[in-house]
């Protein structure tokens, strides 16, 4: 998960917003997978999903 965030950060620094959105969409899927496998708590899942959605909505 941290790898996806680091990649998104690098694209953001280069102002490649479409790539940031793409990486964050992948991150959102990873969060879903981690939650379904019980690797993260409901609180962590809700928090990560909320801020990921917020970021994606601001990119558009």
N, C-alpha and C positions, 0 to 999 in steps of 0.2 A: 504494500500500500504506500509506503514512504517513497518507493521508487517512482510511482505514478505522480505523486505530488512534486517530487524533485524535477521530473520531466516537464510537468505543467509550469512550474516556476521558471524554468529556463526559457520556455516558449513565451511566457508572459514578459520576461525581461527583453526578449527580442520583438515584442509587440505582435506576436503571431497569435491573435485571439482565436482564430478558428481551430488552431492546433491545441490551444489551452482547453477549449470546449470539448474537443475530442478526447483529450487525456482525462478530463474530469468526468466524462461519460463512462470511460473505462473504470475510473476510480469508483464511481457509483455502483457499477456492477460488482466490483471487488468487495465493497462494503456489504452488499446484499449477500454475497457468497460467504463472507466471514460471519455474518449474523446467522445465516441458515445452518452453518456448521458449529454454531455456539462458541465461536472464537472471540466474539465481542459481546458485550452486554446490550440489553435493549436501550439503555440510556446512551451508550456510545453510538449505537446504530442510529437512533433518532437524531442525535446531535450531528453526526457526520452527514446523514442524509439531508438534514435541514440546511446546513451551510453549503453543501455541494449544490443543492437545488438553487439556493440563493445566488451562488456564484454563476451558475449556468444561466439563470434568468437575467442577470446583469450583463452577461456577455452578449446577449442577443440584441 
